[in-house]
Amino acid sequence: MIQPTQRKRILSGVQPSGKLHLGNYFGAVKQHIALQEAGECFYFIANYHSLTTVQDRETLGQNTRDVALDYLALGLDPGKTVFFRQSDVPEVTELAWILSTVTNMGLLERAVSYKEKVEKGIDASVGLFYYPVLMAADILIYRSHLVPVGKDQVQHIEMTQDIAGKFNRAFKEIFPIPDFRLDKESKVPGLDGQKMSKSYGNTIEIFAEGKALEKKVMGIVTDSTPVADPKDPSRCNVFGLYSLFATGEEKAALAARYQAGGIGYGEAKKALLGKITGYFASAREKRKDLAGRPDEVEGILREGARRARAEARITIEAVRDAVGIFNY
């Protein structure tokens, strides 16, 4: 087996399928940033994966740049974290093919995510079906120990565990068996009260500002309770979003006003607007500054790719040797 890394290696990827929103931030990004202190983090922009849904050259390129800017502005430290584009490490696709030879069709056919995406109208492409194998390669090529995910991705980690175990038994014990870490559940309601999601078209982008942000916030769906009447904060989308940004005292104070009556939803929306604007103020300015220095951002991604490839090459050479594909 390859000599294990000294620190716990943490891996996560984010698809550049659209602009990141508050659901992404509270459900994943915020925790990814915090985990930089907990281990050796490898974070990548999953542009190969996004090709199953984004098939426009300019859109994919812009989305990829946006994700890089967002993470860097929100606190990702390239000195602590290996941050890179998935496509800059070609060894991952070679490993994916090798792993596919020990992966049973039945395992992939049980993938819930694949079935749900097809039901939503996404083309049932080979790439979409093959997604868990490429995800397994993403995880295993860096010999990752821990993968932070939401509940919807737990099955994919379990599939990775199965694939890694089959490879280790068939050839040689190369891969540590990774575990998952459930991202802290943060209920982030969308504009319509459903879970905030790009697929529902109900999102508030992290770096929205000015009139665009105001239009989103003021468009949050509420009931028709009159201003003077008491309101139930637990059933209000505006209050749910406000709670993500507010201190305990601020949350309790607004809840008391709801229950006493006399506050309209318009006033609550303005309070939420102020919270969002203030919370991301410094990150918003940092993002604008970084956007004006594209060469620096590109340099960070290339340096991340260099570090990631160094690890990937060690793994792929060991894998080639184990299966009998020699490195001449």
C-alpha positions, 0 to 999 in steps of 0.5 A: 500500500502507498505510504499514507499521508500524515494528516487526514486528507479531505476532498471535495468538488463543486460543479460549475453548473451555475452561480453559487447561491445561499443554499450552496454557501450554508450547505457546503461552502462555509463548511469547506472553508472551515475544514481548511484547519482540520486537515489537508484539503483538496478542493476542485472545480468539477468541470468534467462532471458539469459537462453532463448538463452544461454543454456550452463552451463560453458558459462552462468557462465563465462558470468555472472562473466564477466558482474560483472567484467565489471560493477565494473571496469567501476565504479559501486559502491556497496556501492551506488548500490544494485548489484546482480544476478537475480537468487539469489532472488528466490522471483522474480519467485514466484511473476512472477507466481502470476502476470501471473494469472492477465496477459492476453494472448493477452498482451503477444501476442502483444510483438514486441520483442518476434516476432522479436527474433523468426524471427531471429531464436531464439526458440519460447520457453515458457520462451521467450514468458513469458519474459515480465512477469518475467521482470515485476516481476523483476521491481515490486518486488523492488517497482521500480519507474524508469527503464532506457531502450532503445526504444526496451524495452519501450513496456515491461515497458508499459506491466509492468504498465498494469500488476501492475495496474491489480494486484492492482485493483484485490487485493490490491494496492501493487505496485507503477506504474513504469515509463521508462527513455529512455537511451540517444540515442548513435549511435554506428556503428558496424564494418559493419556500422549497429547498433553494436550488438552481433546478427550481429557479428559486435562488439568491446568488451569494454575490448578488447586490444592488437592485438585483438582490433587492428584487430577489429578496422582495420577491420572496413568497409570503402569505397574506396575513395583514400587518397588524396580525400575529404571524408564525415565524416558523412558517415564514420563508423570510424569517427562515433566511434571516435566521441564517444570518442573525445572532440568537438575540436578533432572531429572538427579537424578530420572532417576538415581533412576528408573534406580537403583530404589527410588522409587515413582511415588507419590513422583514424583507428589508431587514433580511436584505440588510443582513445579506448585504452586510454579511458578504460585504467584505467578500464582495469587495475581495471578489471584485478585486480578484476579478480584476486580477485574472492572471493571479487567479489562474496562477492559483489554479495552476499551482493547485493543479501542479500539487494535485498532479504530483499526488495523482502521479504517485497513485496512478504509477502504483495502480499501473504497476498493480494491474500490469501496465508498466511505466517504461 
